[in-house]
C-alpha cells in the first residue's frame, strides 16, 4: 500500500528549511536544504505512525 501526504516546506528565518505534514499532527522536520528537510519530515511521519499503530488494541 502506498500513501501520499502533503509536505509544506518553507525557508526558516534562521536559515535552512522547516517542513510540516498537514495530515499527521506533530510531524515536522528541518534541514539545511529542501531535500534534508524532506528526509527529516519523512522520518518523523514514520515514527509517529508507528507509535500510533503500536497503541491500537490487538
PyMOL commands that set and color helices and strands:
alter all, ss='L'
color gray80, all
select helices_A, chain A and resi 34-54
alter helices_A, ss='H'
color red, helices_A
select strands_A, chain A and resi 7-11+17-21+28-31
alter strands_A, ss='S'
color yellow, strands_A
deselect
rebuild
show_as cartoon
